[in-house]
Amino acid sequence: MDITEPALTGEATAYGVSAEFYDLLQGDRDRERARRRFTAAARRAVLGVLDVGAGTGIVTEVLVRFAAVPVHAVEPSRAMRTPLIARIARLHTAERGRVTVHPCTVQDCPLHRAVDLAVAANMIPCLPPDRRRATWHALADALVPGGLLLFDPPPEHPTRRREQWCLPSAHVGPDQYSAQVVSTPHEEVQRLRFTYRVHRAGQLIREEHEDFTVWPTSPALITRELREAGFTPVPAPHRTLRAALLRA
Ligand SMILES: C[S@@+](CC[C@H](N)C(=O)[O-])C[C@H]1O[C@@H](n2cnc3c(N)ncnc32)[C@H](O)[C@@H]1O
């Protein structure tokens, strides 16, 4: 096994700003959402579960709670792995014993025929087309034939106009944490700028930004890519998800 410390570039350095604010501003909502969307599939897993792009582990924790099999959390970003590991540290020993954290991209992950459920929550939309296609192939390698893939699809089209919205704010002691997202169409992609602010007694005391890119993709192209990687699209268990089975 190569244990050389990898150079921190690309996916490894992403989320360097957002990781600090992620759970505070999104944790409660995303945990409830993960329960609604993934509990039934997790309960049915008999071999293993892959959480690709595990982030801070909000979805991972739901998968661990409701599955009875090993859970693989794949997360390349060092900033996101810090709260991920902290969350795993709080699990009961038996649950923690079923989790493996892979500090790499799914393309570099050595899983082969190891899981019968793969979940990609809020992750595929942020992949450029070549990374997305490589991801389908990596997931096909990790799953056993007949295994189920559940994922959030990218938006179908870029929006025409600049849009903005806010995440629900949260309080920590005297401070109010908030995030504003501005989405700007740029050629074929959406540029998202997250601006995080902390106010104390009405005064702005911190402001930080992080930028992301979303690649809108037609459902037909996603279907074609899935088929090329060996998947057959099937009806999803939730209207916000897409699903596919790995062919034998
Ligand atoms: C928006 S976050 C979603 C985190 C988590 N799934 C959730 O819903 O809370 C997307 C995550 O995917 C990870 N990611 C990006 N490219 C990846 C890749 N090629 N393989 C695995 N994870 C990746 C990022 O580091 C990030 O933590």
The ligand as an SDF file (V2000), in Angstrom:
LIG
                    3D

 27 29  0  0  0  0  0  0  0  0999 V2000
  -21.7540   19.1870   -1.2550 C   0  0  0  0  0  0  0  0  0  0  0  0
  -20.7520   18.0030   -0.4330 S   0  0  0  0  0  0  0  0  0  0  0  0
  -21.9790   16.8230    0.0790 C   0  0  0  0  0  0  0  0  0  0  0  0
  -21.5650   16.0670    1.3130 C   0  0  0  0  0  0  0  0  0  0  0  0
  -22.5520   15.0230    1.8020 C   0  0  0  0  0  0  0  0  0  0  0  0
  -22.7900   13.9920    0.8010 N   0  0  0  0  0  0  0  0  0  0  0  0
  -23.8460   15.6320    2.2340 C   0  0  0  0  0  0  0  0  0  0  0  0
  -24.8490   15.5150    1.5050 O   0  0  0  0  0  0  0  0  0  0  0  0
  -23.8860   16.2350    3.3240 O   0  0  0  0  0  0  0  0  0  0  0  0
  -19.9420   17.1200   -1.7900 C   0  0  0  0  0  0  0  0  0  0  0  0
  -18.7770   16.2780   -1.2870 C   0  0  0  0  0  0  0  0  0  0  0  0
  -18.2790   15.4750   -2.3590 O   0  0  0  0  0  0  0  0  0  0  0  0
  -16.8670   15.3980   -2.2310 C   0  0  0  0  0  0  0  0  0  0  0  0
  -16.2780   15.0100   -3.5290 N   0  0  0  0  0  0  0  0  0  0  0  0
  -16.0130   15.8260   -4.5920 C   0  0  0  0  0  0  0  0  0  0  0  0
  -15.4500   15.1270   -5.5980 N   0  0  0  0  0  0  0  0  0  0  0  0
  -15.3560   13.8390   -5.1650 C   0  0  0  0  0  0  0  0  0  0  0  0
  -14.8700   12.6280   -5.7460 C   0  0  0  0  0  0  0  0  0  0  0  0
  -14.3630   12.6260   -6.9900 N   0  0  0  0  0  0  0  0  0  0  0  0
  -14.9260   11.4790   -5.0290 N   0  0  0  0  0  0  0  0  0  0  0  0
  -15.4650   11.4910   -3.7720 C   0  0  0  0  0  0  0  0  0  0  0  0
  -15.9330   12.6120   -3.1710 N   0  0  0  0  0  0  0  0  0  0  0  0
  -15.8870   13.7710   -3.8550 C   0  0  0  0  0  0  0  0  0  0  0  0
  -16.4760   16.7790   -1.7450 C   0  0  0  0  0  0  0  0  0  0  0  0
  -15.1850   16.8020   -1.1400 O   0  0  0  0  0  0  0  0  0  0  0  0
  -17.6200   17.1070   -0.7870 C   0  0  0  0  0  0  0  0  0  0  0  0
  -17.3180   16.7580    0.5360 O   0  0  0  0  0  0  0  0  0  0  0  0
  1  2  1  0
  2  3  1  0
  2 10  1  0
  3  4  1  0
  4  5  1  0
  5  6  1  0
  5  7  1  0
  7  8  2  0
  7  9  1  0
 10 11  1  0
 11 12  1  0
 11 26  1  0
 12 13  1  0
 13 14  1  0
 13 24  1  0
 14 15  1  0
 14 23  1  0
 15 16  2  0
 16 17  1  0
 17 18  1  0
 17 23  2  0
 18 19  1  0
 18 20  2  0
 20 21  1  0
 21 22  2  0
 22 23  1  0
 24 25  1  0
 24 26  1  0
 26 27  1  0
M  CHG  2   2   1   9  -1
M  END
$$$$
